[in-house]
Amino acid sequence: METTRQQKVARLIQKEMADMFQTEAHLINKHNLITVTGVRVSKDLSIARIFVSVFATKEKQQTIDMLEDKNKEIRYKLGQRIKHQLRVVPEIMFVLDDTLDYIENIENLLKN
């Protein structure tokens, strides 16, 4: 069970990361659509796991690897956006959220 503080920090990071992916497309591949589906923050607020869905590509893991390669730059930009709300910017980890693919697969199986 997450505390209220964890939930607030997670919502803040999710909002800022989604905005960052929309406005600063040069951080990522311009041909992919990346959606932030959720954020989980550790109890001490030092680690944030950012769950992302990747659309318009077959190489989803490659996109996640690219985000991990640019982790320091993305974390710096995130810190610039949330510097007045948080004292320490958490370490960020990107996790591929494949729930939409799973749902699509189930729907296809039910149709057949």
C-alpha positions in Angstrom: 0.0 0.0 0.0 1.4 3.3 -1.0 1.4 6.3 1.3 -0.3 9.6 0.3 3.1 11.2 -0.2 4.2 8.4 -2.6 1.0 8.8 -4.6 1.4 12.6 -4.9 5.0 12.3 -6.0 4.1 9.5 -8.5 1.3 11.7 -10.0 3.7 14.6 -10.2 6.4 12.6 -12.0 3.8 11.0 -14.3 2.4 14.4 -15.3 5.8 15.9 -15.9 7.2 13.0 -17.8 4.2 12.8 -20.1 4.5 16.5 -20.8 8.2 16.2 -21.4 7.6 13.4 -23.9 5.1 15.6 -25.8 7.0 18.8 -25.8 10.6 17.6 -26.1 10.4 15.0 -28.8 14.2 15.4 -29.5 14.8 13.3 -26.3 13.3 10.3 -27.9 12.8 8.9 -31.3 10.3 11.1 -33.1 8.7 8.2 -34.9 7.4 6.5 -31.8 4.5 7.4 -29.6 5.4 6.9 -25.9 2.7 7.1 -23.2 3.4 7.2 -19.5 0.9 4.7 -18.1 2.0 4.8 -14.5 4.7 5.6 -11.9 5.7 3.7 -8.8 7.8 5.4 -6.2 9.8 3.6 -3.5 9.0 4.3 0.2 12.0 6.6 0.7 11.2 8.4 -2.6 14.6 7.6 -4.0 13.6 5.4 -7.0 10.8 6.0 -9.5 9.8 3.2 -11.8 8.1 4.8 -14.9 5.9 2.4 -16.8 5.6 3.4 -20.5 3.7 2.0 -23.5 5.3 2.3 -26.9 3.2 2.6 -30.0 3.9 2.7 -33.8 6.9 0.4 -33.6 7.7 -3.3 -33.4 11.0 -2.7 -31.5 9.5 -1.7 -28.2 12.4 -3.0 -26.1 14.8 -1.0 -28.3 12.9 2.2 -27.4 13.1 1.4 -23.7 16.9 0.8 -24.1 17.2 4.2 -25.8 15.3 5.8 -22.9 17.7 4.1 -20.5 20.7 5.4 -22.5 19.3 8.9 -22.1 18.4 8.4 -18.5 20.7 11.1 -17.1 19.5 13.7 -19.5 15.9 12.9 -18.9 16.4 12.9 -15.1 18.1 16.3 -15.4 15.2 17.7 -17.4 12.7 16.2 -14.9 14.7 17.8 -12.1 14.4 21.2 -13.7 10.6 20.8 -13.9 10.0 19.6 -10.3 12.8 21.4 -8.5 10.3 23.5 -6.5 8.2 20.5 -5.4 10.9 18.0 -4.4 14.2 18.4 -2.7 15.8 15.3 -4.3 15.0 14.0 -7.8 14.5 10.3 -7.6 16.5 7.9 -9.7 14.3 6.8 -12.7 13.9 3.5 -14.3 11.9 2.8 -17.4 9.7 -0.3 -17.5 7.8 -1.5 -20.6 4.1 -1.7 -19.9 2.7 -4.3 -22.2 -0.8 -4.5 -20.7 -2.4 -3.0 -23.8 -0.7 -5.6 -26.0 -2.0 -8.3 -23.6 -5.5 -6.9 -23.8 -5.4 -6.8 -27.6 -4.1 -10.4 -27.7 -7.0 -11.5 -25.5 -9.6 -9.7 -27.6 -8.1 -11.3 -30.8 -8.4 -14.7 -29.1 -12.0 -14.1 -28.1 -12.9 -13.0 -31.6 -11.5 -16.2 -33.1 
